[in-house]
Structures are given as structure tokens and as C-alpha cells.
Amino acid sequence: MSAVSPEVPPCPTVPEAVHRRRWAILAILMLGLLIVVLDNSILNVAMRTIATPPPTGLGATHSQLEWAVNSYTLVFAGLLFTSGLLGDRYGRKRVMLAGLVVFGAGSVLAGLSDSPGELIAFRALMGVGGAFVLPSTLAVLMNVFERDEQPRAMGIWAGGVGVAIAVGPATGGLLLEHFWWGSVFLVNVPIVLIALIATAVLVPDSRDPAPGRPDPLGLLLSVAGLVLLVYGVIKGGQLADFTDPEVLLTVGGGLAVLAGFVLHERRSEHPALDVRYFREPAFSAAVTAVALVFFVLMGVTFFMAFYTQSVRGYTPFQTGLLLLPLAASQLFFASRAELAVKRFGARATCTAGLLAVAAAMAAFLLLDTGTPIWVLEVVFVVQGAGMACVVPPVTVTIMQSLPREKAGSGSAVNNIFRQVGGALGVAVLGSLLSTAYRSRIEGELAGVPGLTKGARHAAGESIEATRALAGRMGPEGRALAERADEAFVHAMHVTVAVSAAVALAGAVVVALFMPGGRSAPGGGEAVRETGEEGGSGRSGGDEEGRKEAETAGVPGAGRSRDALEAEAER
């Protein structure tokens, strides 16, 4: 006697009223995404001004400047997973609105800071708000677009991340040319107000209809593990020494706590994160790829500012303009990555994208102190196109691997790996750049007469420190400044060689483990065959089903097929 397959209830479609305004909702989500990502990149060009003594700046030390950046990153990364879970449980719209309010308040306070300590504290407050906004944008997106349109929408979302990172320096440079340093924070306020009003009026709320019991121990372990890990990475970058005991203890402690988190989640009847998702090669390959590609992007963005300003003599605003081809290329190709996936498959598209990123990193080896600047722009276009072929498909893979009602945790996982990858990129590649530069310039500094050991060590910390010494030497320092430029270019070449190797490693991972078919990941092909989702599925739902879907109360809403079959069998 053959077994009878249980009838699987169809997944509800997006309510008609929400479907009609889905692109307007995406535009609103992009506003929240813009301020959160842009703010971290816009601050980089204001560092020198903030370090200037009052009234021009705050007179911040080098360590205080680092913590003005890192306090945001530390809090942001530590709370990403928690905020995603809170959105799934209590409503993503509510969490996003709360995050916008906190981020806006933190921006005002940071812009009006009277001391470096206040700036660091208010940047941490902004990190709290940002952590509640960013995962909600992607989770809401998953609940207002049908499955067949999700890849295109996520392509635009992913392109927006790259644009915000690249546009930040240009915006910051323009503001600093006309206003005081606090303007780089206060510029967020009008955007936050527009996003708050638009979100309250147009964005629908959604949540997990059956979230289960809370998992406070899991949340505590996730926050502690992520904070320790990111702090250790940041500290290693500050010290340029990842073998320092403090770095080893914090990174090791963070990994140990996260291992405890995994063990707890495996045994819990109501886990905050079902770690079994990581058993799927496609899911694990996707989160690895997004971490590696942002490792390369943030590392390159970090050292490129020094190359264009210190070596080539461009202003912060001009440096921002030079980064625009990277943003434009990523935005243009990100919205078209879906077409490449449909034709060639996710594996081929992402592998080609990572190979293009690796080729762009290798092309940076062509740059020296006098290379025509158009060469840099061409390299940026290639890098942006490569990233656009990676980030949208892997984001789709991550988000469609999870049931729709778990969109908040899926978005948080995606953003955690992106954030940790970016932090590692700045810390590791920044440390490598510093070490390679010091090894090349030390010989030149040893020949400077009357320079003490301490002064020689300080002058070898960066190209800016060496150039400051050369400036105090008068005409005799011109040769030292030229040697500093050459030493920095050498260090940059070492760094991009490692970046190219990282991108190649990502290409190997994707080629081996990403799905190779041209269907949507996570069962998209089966869904299209039955007509349960996509364009044909929209017309099949009755009015009662639409109302239930709108309140996220339909049994089986967006749940995985295995779960629905198991419930039907019971």
C-alpha cells in the first residue's frame, strides 16, 4: 500500500493593498538603510577635523578617534541578532520605528558633543538605533514582495549598501567644506524624520505568528559572544598585533561563548536561531561569501583614502568623488544580477563576481605614485560590478533558505556576517598595511639625524606621521616625503595581494557549495511548479485568506515545506 502524501497548505500571498505599494515601501526602507550605512563611512573624512583643537574640532586623540568609530561598530554588531529576533516576535515595523527614533536622537547628541568622551558615548547610542533599523529593512522587504520579485528587490537593497559606503566620503567632504564637523551627524536628522513619517504611514507590520517561548539565555550568549569577538578584532587592528594576549583572550573568549550559544541552541526546544540551517551547504557558503566580499570592500575603502589624499594629494571631497564609480557600478549591476542568475545560475554568477573582485584587487598592483587616475576609476568599476554579482544572489540565498516568518533572524544573520567581515577587513588589512609600511620606511627614518628612538617609532606608524616629520624638517624633508609615498604604495601592494587571495578563496567556496541551478534557492522551483507563489499564486487567494495574511496569522504562513508536511502528518 503506497503512502499518501499529506496535503500541504499553500503559502499566503502578499495582501493586494501591500502589493500595490511595494516599490514605495522599498524606497522607504532604502532611507533607513542609507542613514545607517552612510553614517559610518561619512565619519571617516571628518577624523582630521575632529582631532583639531577647539573650537574647530574636539581635540580628540588618535585612540579617541578610533573609539568614535569602534563604539558604533561594537554595539551595532552585538545587537544585530537580538534586534532581528525582537522584530520577528513583536513586529518589524515597531522595531524599525524605535530604531529610527534612537538613531535620530543619537545623531543630534553626537553632533552637539562638547568632548571626545561624549562623542564616543553618543556614537554607541547611534549603534543601538542602527542595529534595530538595518535587519528590519530586509525583513520587511521579504514580507512585501512575492518570491519571484524578491531577487530584484534584494538586488536594489544590496546595491544601496554599496552606494552608501562609497557616497559617504563625498558627502562628508562636501559638508566639511561648508559647515562644522557636527554637520556630518546632523545631516541624518531630516532623513530620519522623513523615514519615520513614511514608515508609520505606508509600511505594513509583520511578525512571526508562532514565535515560541523566548530564549533569554540564547540572546545573552549571542550578544556577549559577538561583542567579545568584534572587540578583539578591533583591538588587534589598533595594536597591529593579533598575537597580543588581550586580543587572543577576547577573540578566544568570544569564539568560546559563540560555541556555547550553538550548543545551547541545538539543545533548546525553542531556539532563538535554528543552527541546523548552517548544515545546508548553500546557506553556509552564502554567509561566508558575504563576509569575505565585505572583508575586501571595507579593507580597500580604508587604505584607498590614504592613497588618494596622502600620496596623490586629493581633498576629502575629491576622494569621495573618486569613489563614485565604485558606487555607480555596484548600483547598476546589482539590479541586474537577477538576470544573470536566471541565465547562468547562482553558483556561476557569484563565482564570476568574486573572480572579478580578485582581478580588481590584483589590478591595484598597477598603481604607483604617478599612475593616471583613470586607471583607478576603471578598477573601481570592475570591483563594483564584481560585488554586484555576489551580494544580491547570496542575500537571496540566505533569506530564501529560511521561512518567511523568520525573516528578521535571517536578515540579522546576513548583516552579522557582513559587519564582522567588514570589521575584520579594516582590522586585518589595516594591520598588514601598517606593518608593511613600517618595515619599508624604518631604514629611511634611521638615516634622519638627531631623531630619537621614540620619535622614529612614532614617525613610522603611518604615512601621515612620516609626512608630518618631513614637514618639520623643511626642504631637507622633501626626499623623506617621497620615500614615504613609495613605502605606502609598497604596503598597499602587499595588502591588495592578500585581498585578491581572500576573494579567490571566496570564489572557491562558492563554486563548491553554492546551488548551481537557475531556480530560486530554498525551493523556489517547486513553488513555481505548483503555482503557490509568484504572479500566478496572487490571484488564487480568497478575501479571508488575504485578511489573515495581512495580520500574519495564517497557519503555515511562509513556513518551510518540511514543517508543513510534518504538521499535516500529525
C-alpha positions as CSV (number, residue, x, y, z in Angstrom):
1,M,0.0,0.0,0.0
2,S,1.5,3.3,-1.1
3,A,1.8,6.1,1.3
4,V,-0.5,9.1,0.7
5,S,1.4,12.4,0.7
6,P,-0.2,14.9,3.1
7,E,-1.8,17.9,1.5
8,V,0.5,20.9,2.1
9,P,-1.5,24.1,2.6
10,P,-0.4,26.9,0.2
11,C,1.7,29.8,1.4
12,P,-0.4,33.0,1.6
13,T,0.4,35.7,-0.9
14,V,1.1,39.3,-0.1
15,P,-2.1,41.3,0.5
16,E,-3.2,43.3,-2.5
17,A,-3.1,46.7,-0.8
18,V,0.5,46.0,0.2
19,H,1.5,44.6,-3.2
20,R,0.4,47.7,-5.0
21,R,2.7,50.0,-2.9
22,R,5.6,47.6,-2.6
23,W,8.1,49.8,-4.6
24,A,7.2,52.8,-2.5
25,I,7.8,50.7,0.6
26,L,11.2,49.7,-0.8
27,A,12.1,53.3,-1.3
28,I,11.3,54.0,2.4
29,L,13.4,51.0,3.5
30,M,16.3,52.4,1.5
31,L,16.1,55.6,3.5
32,G,16.7,53.7,6.7
33,L,19.4,51.7,5.1
34,L,21.1,54.8,3.7
35,I,21.5,56.6,7.1
36,V,22.7,53.6,8.9
37,V,25.4,52.6,6.4
38,L,26.3,56.1,5.2
39,D,26.9,57.4,8.7
40,N,29.8,55.0,9.4
41,S,31.5,55.9,6.1
42,I,30.8,59.6,6.3
43,L,32.7,59.9,9.6
44,N,36.0,58.7,8.2
45,V,36.6,62.0,6.3
46,A,35.8,64.1,9.5
47,M,38.5,62.5,11.6
48,R,41.2,65.1,11.0
49,T,38.8,67.9,11.7
50,I,37.6,66.3,15.0
51,A,41.2,65.9,16.0
52,T,41.8,69.6,15.7
53,P,41.7,71.6,19.0
54,P,38.5,73.5,19.8
55,P,36.7,75.5,18.5
56,T,37.4,73.9,15.1
57,G,37.2,70.3,16.5
58,L,37.2,68.5,19.8
59,G,41.0,67.9,20.1
60,A,40.4,64.1,20.1
61,T,43.5,61.9,20.4
62,H,44.2,59.0,17.9
63,S,42.8,56.5,20.4
64,Q,39.6,58.6,21.0
65,L,39.1,58.9,17.2
66,E,39.3,55.1,16.9
67,W,36.7,54.6,19.6
68,A,34.4,57.1,18.0
69,V,34.2,54.7,15.1
70,N,34.5,51.4,17.1
71,S,31.9,52.2,19.8
72,Y,29.3,52.3,17.0
73,T,30.6,49.1,15.4
74,L,30.8,47.2,18.6
75,V,27.3,48.0,19.8
76,F,25.9,47.6,16.3
77,A,27.3,44.2,15.7
78,G,26.5,42.9,19.2
79,L,22.8,43.8,18.9
80,L,22.0,42.8,15.3
81,F,20.8,39.3,16.1
82,T,18.8,40.4,19.1
83,S,17.1,43.1,17.1
84,G,16.2,40.6,14.4
85,L,14.6,38.3,16.9
86,L,12.7,41.1,18.5
87,G,11.3,42.2,15.1
88,D,10.1,38.6,14.4
89,R,8.4,38.5,17.8
90,Y,7.0,42.0,18.3
91,G,6.7,43.4,14.8
92,R,9.4,44.6,12.4
93,K,7.7,47.9,11.8
94,R,7.7,48.7,15.5
95,V,11.3,47.7,15.9
96,M,12.3,49.8,12.9
97,L,10.4,52.9,14.2
98,A,12.1,52.5,17.6
99,G,15.5,52.2,15.9
100,L,14.9,55.3,13.8
101,V,14.0,57.3,16.9
102,V,17.1,56.2,18.8
103,F,19.3,56.7,15.8
104,G,18.0,60.2,15.3
105,A,18.4,61.2,18.9
106,G,21.9,59.8,18.9
107,S,22.8,61.8,15.8
108,V,21.6,65.1,17.4
109,L,23.6,64.4,20.6
110,A,26.7,63.3,18.7
111,G,26.6,66.5,16.5
112,L,26.4,68.7,19.6
113,S,29.1,66.9,21.6
114,D,31.4,69.0,23.7
115,S,34.1,66.4,24.3
116,P,35.5,63.2,22.7
117,G,34.0,61.2,25.6
118,E,30.5,62.4,24.8
119,L,31.0,61.7,21.1
120,I,32.1,58.1,21.8
121,A,29.0,57.6,24.1
122,F,26.5,59.1,21.6
123,R,28.1,57.1,18.8
124,A,27.3,54.0,20.8
125,L,23.7,55.1,21.2
126,M,23.6,55.5,17.4
127,G,24.8,52.0,17.1
128,V,21.8,50.8,19.2
129,G,19.4,52.5,16.8
130,G,21.3,51.3,13.7
131,A,21.2,47.7,14.9
132,F,17.4,47.9,15.2
133,V,16.9,49.6,11.8
134,L,19.1,47.5,9.4
135,P,17.7,44.0,9.9
136,S,14.2,45.3,9.9
137,T,14.6,46.8,6.4
138,L,15.5,43.4,4.8
139,A,12.9,41.5,6.9
140,V,10.1,43.9,5.8
141,L,11.2,43.6,2.2
142,M,10.8,39.8,2.4
143,N,7.2,40.3,3.5
144,V,6.0,42.8,0.9
145,F,7.4,41.2,-2.2
146,E,6.3,38.0,-3.7
147,R,9.0,35.3,-4.1
148,D,9.5,35.9,-7.8
149,E,10.3,39.6,-7.2
150,Q,12.4,39.2,-4.1
151,P,15.7,38.8,-6.0
152,R,15.2,42.0,-7.9
153,A,14.2,43.9,-4.7
154,M,17.2,42.5,-2.8
155,G,19.5,43.4,-5.6
156,I,18.4,47.0,-5.2
157,W,18.8,46.7,-1.4
158,A,22.3,45.3,-1.7
159,G,23.2,48.0,-4.3
160,G,22.1,50.6,-1.8
161,V,24.6,49.2,0.8
162,G,27.5,49.7,-1.6
163,V,26.3,53.1,-2.7
164,A,26.0,54.3,0.9
165,I,29.6,53.1,1.7
166,A,31.0,54.8,-1.4
167,V,29.0,58.1,-1.2
168,G,29.7,58.7,2.4
169,P,33.2,60.2,1.9
170,A,31.9,62.6,-0.8
171,T,29.0,63.8,1.4
172,G,31.3,64.2,4.4
173,G,33.8,66.2,2.4
174,L,31.2,68.5,1.0
175,L,29.7,69.2,4.4
176,L,33.1,69.9,6.0
177,E,33.9,72.4,3.2
178,H,30.9,74.5,4.2
179,F,30.0,73.6,7.8
180,W,31.5,72.5,11.1
181,W,32.3,68.9,12.0
182,G,28.9,68.2,13.7
183,S,27.1,68.6,10.4
184,V,28.2,65.0,9.4
185,F,25.8,63.8,12.2
186,L,23.0,66.4,12.0
187,V,22.5,65.6,8.3
188,N,20.9,62.4,9.4
189,V,18.1,64.2,11.3
190,P,15.9,65.3,8.3
191,I,16.3,61.9,6.7
192,V,15.2,60.2,9.9
193,L,12.1,62.4,10.2
194,I,11.1,61.6,6.6
195,A,11.7,57.9,7.2
196,L,9.7,57.9,10.4
197,I,6.6,59.6,8.9
198,A,6.7,57.4,5.7
199,T,7.3,54.2,7.7
200,A,4.4,54.9,10.0
201,V,2.0,55.7,7.1
202,L,3.0,53.2,4.4
203,V,5.0,50.3,5.8
204,P,2.9,47.3,6.9
205,D,3.8,45.4,10.1
206,S,4.6,41.7,10.1
207,R,5.8,39.2,12.6
208,D,6.3,35.5,13.3
209,P,2.8,34.2,14.0
210,A,4.2,31.4,16.2
211,P,7.5,32.6,17.7
212,G,7.5,30.1,20.6
213,R,8.9,30.8,24.1
214,P,11.6,33.5,24.5
215,D,15.2,32.3,24.7
216,P,16.8,34.9,27.0
217,L,20.0,32.7,27.6
218,G,20.5,32.4,23.8
219,L,20.1,36.2,23.4
220,L,22.6,36.8,26.2
221,L,25.1,34.4,24.8
222,S,24.8,35.9,21.3
223,V,25.3,39.5,22.5
224,A,28.3,38.5,24.7
225,G,30.0,36.4,22.1
226,L,29.6,38.9,19.3
227,V,30.8,41.9,21.4
228,L,33.9,39.9,22.6
229,L,34.7,38.8,19.1
230,V,34.3,42.2,17.5
231,Y,36.2,43.9,20.3
232,G,39.1,41.5,19.9
233,V,39.2,42.1,16.2
234,I,39.1,45.9,16.7
235,K,41.8,45.7,19.4
236,G,44.0,43.6,17.1
237,G,43.8,46.3,14.4
238,Q,44.6,49.1,16.9
239,L,47.7,47.3,18.2
240,A,48.6,45.9,14.7
241,D,49.3,42.7,16.6
242,F,46.8,39.8,16.7
243,T,49.1,37.8,18.9
244,D,48.8,40.2,21.8
245,P,47.4,38.5,25.0
246,E,44.4,40.9,25.2
247,V,43.5,40.2,21.6
248,L,43.8,36.4,22.0
249,L,41.8,36.4,25.2
250,T,38.9,38.5,23.8
251,V,38.7,36.8,20.4
252,G,39.1,33.3,22.0
253,G,36.5,34.2,24.7
254,G,34.1,35.4,22.0
255,L,34.5,32.3,20.0
256,A,34.0,30.1,23.1
257,V,30.8,32.0,24.0
258,L,29.5,31.7,20.5
259,A,30.3,27.9,20.6
260,G,28.3,27.8,23.8
261,F,25.5,29.6,22.0
262,V,25.5,27.0,19.2
263,L,25.4,24.1,21.7
264,H,22.6,25.8,23.7
265,E,20.5,26.4,20.5
266,R,20.9,22.8,19.4
267,R,19.5,21.5,22.7
268,S,16.8,24.1,23.1
269,E,13.2,23.3,22.3
270,H,12.6,26.9,21.3
271,P,15.9,28.1,19.9
272,A,16.5,31.8,19.1
273,L,18.3,30.6,16.0
274,D,17.9,27.1,14.4
275,V,21.5,26.4,13.8
276,R,20.6,23.4,11.6
277,Y,20.3,25.9,8.8
278,F,24.1,26.0,8.7
279,R,24.1,22.3,7.8
280,E,22.9,23.4,4.3
281,P,26.0,24.0,2.2
282,A,24.2,26.7,0.2
283,F,23.4,28.7,3.3
284,S,26.8,28.4,4.8
285,A,28.5,29.2,1.5
286,A,26.3,32.3,1.1
287,V,27.1,33.8,4.6
288,T,30.8,33.0,4.0
289,A,30.8,34.8,0.7
290,V,29.1,37.9,2.1
291,A,31.6,38.1,4.9
292,L,34.6,37.8,2.5
293,V,33.3,40.3,0.0
294,F,32.8,42.9,2.7
295,F,36.2,42.0,4.2
296,V,37.7,43.1,0.9
297,L,35.5,46.1,0.4
298,M,36.0,47.7,3.8
299,G,39.7,47.0,3.8
300,V,40.1,48.6,0.4
301,T,38.0,51.6,1.3
302,F,40.2,52.1,4.4
303,F,43.5,52.3,2.7
304,M,42.3,54.0,-0.5
305,A,41.5,57.2,1.4
306,F,45.2,57.4,2.4
307,Y,46.4,56.7,-1.2
308,T,44.2,59.3,-2.8
309,Q,44.7,62.0,-0.1
310,S,48.2,61.4,1.3
311,V,50.0,60.1,-1.8
312,R,48.1,61.7,-4.6
313,G,47.1,65.0,-2.8
314,Y,43.3,65.0,-3.3
315,T,40.9,66.6,-0.9
316,P,38.4,64.6,1.1
317,F,35.6,65.7,-1.2
318,Q,37.6,64.8,-4.3
319,T,38.4,61.4,-2.7
320,G,34.7,60.9,-2.3
321,L,34.0,61.7,-5.9
322,L,36.7,59.3,-7.0
323,L,34.8,56.5,-5.2
324,L,31.6,57.2,-7.0
325,P,32.3,54.9,-10.0
326,L,32.5,52.1,-7.4
327,A,29.1,53.0,-6.1
328,A,27.5,53.6,-9.6
329,S,28.9,50.3,-10.9
330,Q,27.6,48.4,-8.0
331,L,24.1,50.0,-8.1
332,F,23.8,49.5,-11.9
333,F,24.8,45.8,-11.9
334,A,23.2,44.9,-8.6
335,S,19.7,45.4,-10.0
336,R,20.6,43.2,-13.0
337,A,22.2,40.4,-11.1
338,E,18.9,38.6,-11.1
339,L,19.0,38.3,-14.9
340,A,22.5,36.7,-14.7
341,V,21.3,34.2,-12.0
342,K,18.3,33.2,-14.2
343,R,20.5,32.6,-17.2
344,F,23.7,31.1,-15.7
345,G,22.7,30.1,-12.1
346,A,23.7,31.5,-8.7
347,R,26.9,29.5,-8.5
348,A,28.3,30.7,-11.8
349,T,27.2,34.3,-11.2
350,C,28.7,34.6,-7.7
351,T,31.9,32.7,-8.7
352,A,32.4,35.1,-11.7
353,G,31.7,38.1,-9.4
354,L,34.3,37.0,-6.8
355,L,36.8,36.4,-9.6
356,A,36.1,39.9,-10.9
357,V,36.7,41.3,-7.3
358,A,40.0,39.3,-7.2
359,A,41.0,40.7,-10.6
360,A,40.3,44.3,-9.4
361,M,42.5,43.7,-6.3
362,A,45.3,42.4,-8.5
363,A,44.8,45.4,-10.8
364,F,45.6,47.7,-7.8
365,L,49.2,46.5,-8.2
366,L,49.4,48.7,-11.3
367,L,49.0,51.9,-9.2
368,D,52.0,53.8,-8.1
369,T,52.7,57.5,-7.1
370,G,52.1,58.8,-10.7
371,T,49.6,56.4,-12.3
372,P,46.9,58.2,-14.3
373,I,43.8,58.4,-12.1
374,W,41.5,57.0,-14.8
375,V,43.2,53.6,-14.1
376,L,41.9,53.7,-10.6
377,E,38.4,54.6,-11.8
378,V,38.4,51.6,-14.2
379,V,39.4,49.3,-11.4
380,F,36.6,50.6,-9.2
381,V,34.1,49.9,-12.0
382,V,35.3,46.3,-12.2
383,Q,35.2,45.9,-8.4
384,G,31.7,47.3,-8.2
385,A,30.5,45.0,-11.0
386,G,32.0,42.0,-9.3
387,M,30.5,42.8,-5.9
388,A,27.1,43.4,-7.6
389,C,27.2,39.8,-8.9
390,V,27.9,38.5,-5.4
391,V,25.9,40.4,-2.8
392,P,22.4,40.2,-4.2
393,P,22.5,36.4,-5.1
394,V,24.0,35.4,-1.7
395,T,21.5,37.6,0.1
396,V,18.6,35.9,-1.8
397,T,20.1,32.5,-0.9
398,I,20.3,33.4,2.8
399,M,16.8,34.9,3.1
400,Q,15.0,32.3,1.0
401,S,16.7,29.5,2.9
402,L,14.6,30.5,5.9
403,P,10.8,30.6,6.3
404,R,9.3,34.0,5.7
405,E,8.2,34.4,9.3
406,K,11.9,34.1,10.4
407,A,12.9,37.0,8.1
408,G,14.2,39.1,11.0
409,S,16.7,36.4,12.2
410,G,17.7,35.7,8.6
411,S,18.4,39.4,8.0
412,A,20.3,39.6,11.2
413,V,22.5,36.6,10.3
414,N,23.2,38.3,6.9
415,N,24.1,41.6,8.5
416,I,26.2,40.0,11.3
417,F,28.4,38.2,8.8
418,R,28.6,41.4,6.7
419,Q,29.5,43.5,9.7
420,V,32.1,41.1,11.2
421,G,33.6,40.6,7.7
422,G,33.9,44.4,7.3
423,A,35.4,44.8,10.8
424,L,37.9,42.0,10.1
425,G,38.8,43.7,6.8
426,V,39.6,47.0,8.4
427,A,41.5,45.4,11.3
428,V,43.5,42.7,9.4
429,L,44.2,44.6,6.2
430,G,44.8,47.8,8.2
431,S,47.3,46.0,10.4
432,L,49.0,44.4,7.4
433,L,49.2,47.8,5.7
434,S,50.8,49.3,8.8
435,T,53.3,46.5,9.3
436,A,54.4,46.6,5.6
437,Y,54.7,50.3,5.7
438,R,56.8,50.4,8.8
439,S,59.2,47.7,7.5
440,R,59.9,49.7,4.4
441,I,60.2,53.2,5.9
442,E,62.3,52.3,9.0
443,G,65.5,52.3,7.0
444,E,64.8,55.9,5.8
445,L,63.9,57.1,9.3
446,A,67.1,55.6,10.7
447,G,69.1,58.0,8.5
448,V,67.4,61.1,9.9
449,P,69.9,62.9,12.1
450,G,69.0,63.6,15.7
451,L,65.9,61.5,15.7
452,T,65.3,59.6,19.0
453,K,64.1,56.0,19.1
454,G,60.7,57.1,20.3
455,A,60.3,59.7,17.7
456,R,61.4,57.3,15.0
457,H,58.9,54.7,16.1
458,A,56.1,57.4,16.1
459,A,57.0,58.6,12.7
460,G,56.8,55.1,11.3
461,E,53.2,54.5,12.4
462,S,51.7,55.8,9.2
463,I,52.3,57.9,6.1
464,E,50.7,60.9,7.8
465,A,53.1,60.6,10.7
466,T,56.1,60.4,8.4
467,R,54.9,63.3,6.3
468,A,54.4,65.4,9.5
469,L,58.0,64.8,10.4
470,A,59.2,65.6,6.9
471,G,57.2,68.9,7.0
472,R,59.1,69.9,10.2
473,M,62.4,69.2,8.5
474,G,61.9,71.9,5.9
475,P,63.4,71.5,2.4
476,E,65.5,68.5,3.7
477,G,62.3,66.6,4.3
478,R,61.2,66.5,0.7
479,A,63.2,63.4,0.0
480,L,61.7,61.7,3.1
481,A,58.2,62.6,1.9
482,E,58.9,60.9,-1.4
483,R,60.2,57.8,0.3
484,A,57.1,57.8,2.4
485,D,54.9,57.8,-0.7
486,E,56.9,54.9,-2.2
487,A,56.7,52.9,1.1
488,F,53.0,53.4,1.3
489,V,52.5,52.2,-2.3
490,H,54.6,49.1,-1.5
491,A,52.5,48.4,1.6
492,M,49.3,48.9,-0.5
493,H,50.5,46.3,-3.0
494,V,51.1,43.8,-0.2
495,T,47.6,44.4,1.2
496,V,45.8,44.1,-2.2
497,A,47.7,40.9,-2.9
498,V,46.2,39.4,0.3
499,S,42.8,40.9,-0.6
500,A,43.0,39.1,-4.0
501,A,43.8,35.8,-2.3
502,V,40.8,36.3,0.0
503,A,38.5,36.9,-2.9
504,L,39.8,33.9,-4.7
505,A,39.2,31.8,-1.6
506,G,35.6,33.0,-1.6
507,A,35.3,32.1,-5.3
508,V,36.4,28.5,-4.5
509,V,33.9,28.2,-1.6
510,V,31.0,29.5,-3.8
511,A,32.0,27.3,-6.7
512,L,32.0,24.2,-4.5
513,F,28.9,24.8,-2.3
514,M,26.5,27.4,-3.8
515,P,23.5,25.9,-5.7
516,G,24.2,25.7,-9.4
517,G,20.7,25.7,-10.8
518,R,18.9,28.7,-12.3
519,S,15.8,28.4,-9.9
520,A,15.4,30.4,-6.8
521,P,17.1,29.0,-3.8
522,G,15.2,27.5,-1.0
523,G,12.7,25.6,-3.0
524,G,11.7,28.3,-5.4
525,E,11.4,25.9,-8.4
526,A,8.9,23.7,-6.6
527,V,6.9,26.7,-5.6
528,R,6.7,27.9,-9.2
529,E,5.6,24.5,-10.5
530,T,2.6,24.3,-8.1
531,G,1.7,27.9,-8.7
532,E,1.6,28.6,-5.0
533,E,3.6,31.8,-5.1
534,G,4.7,34.4,-7.6
535,G,2.4,36.1,-10.1
536,S,0.0,33.1,-10.6
537,G,-0.3,32.5,-6.9
538,R,-1.5,36.0,-6.2
539,S,-4.9,35.6,-7.8
540,G,-5.8,32.4,-6.1
541,G,-6.3,33.6,-2.6
542,D,-9.8,34.4,-1.2
543,E,-10.6,37.6,0.8
544,E,-10.5,35.8,4.1
545,G,-7.0,34.4,3.3
546,R,-5.8,37.9,2.4
547,K,-7.1,39.3,5.7
548,E,-5.4,36.6,7.7
549,A,-2.2,37.0,5.7
550,E,-2.3,40.7,6.3
551,T,-2.3,40.2,10.1
552,A,0.4,37.4,9.7
553,G,-2.0,35.0,11.4
554,V,-2.4,32.3,8.7
555,P,-1.2,28.9,9.8
556,G,1.8,27.9,7.7
557,A,2.4,31.4,6.5
558,G,5.7,31.3,4.8
559,R,6.8,28.2,6.7
560,S,9.1,25.6,5.2
561,R,7.6,22.7,3.3
562,D,9.1,20.2,5.7
563,A,7.4,21.8,8.7
564,L,4.1,22.0,6.9
565,E,4.2,18.3,5.9
566,A,5.2,17.2,9.4
567,E,2.2,19.2,10.9
568,A,-0.2,17.8,8.3
569,E,1.0,14.2,9.0
570,R,0.5,14.8,12.8
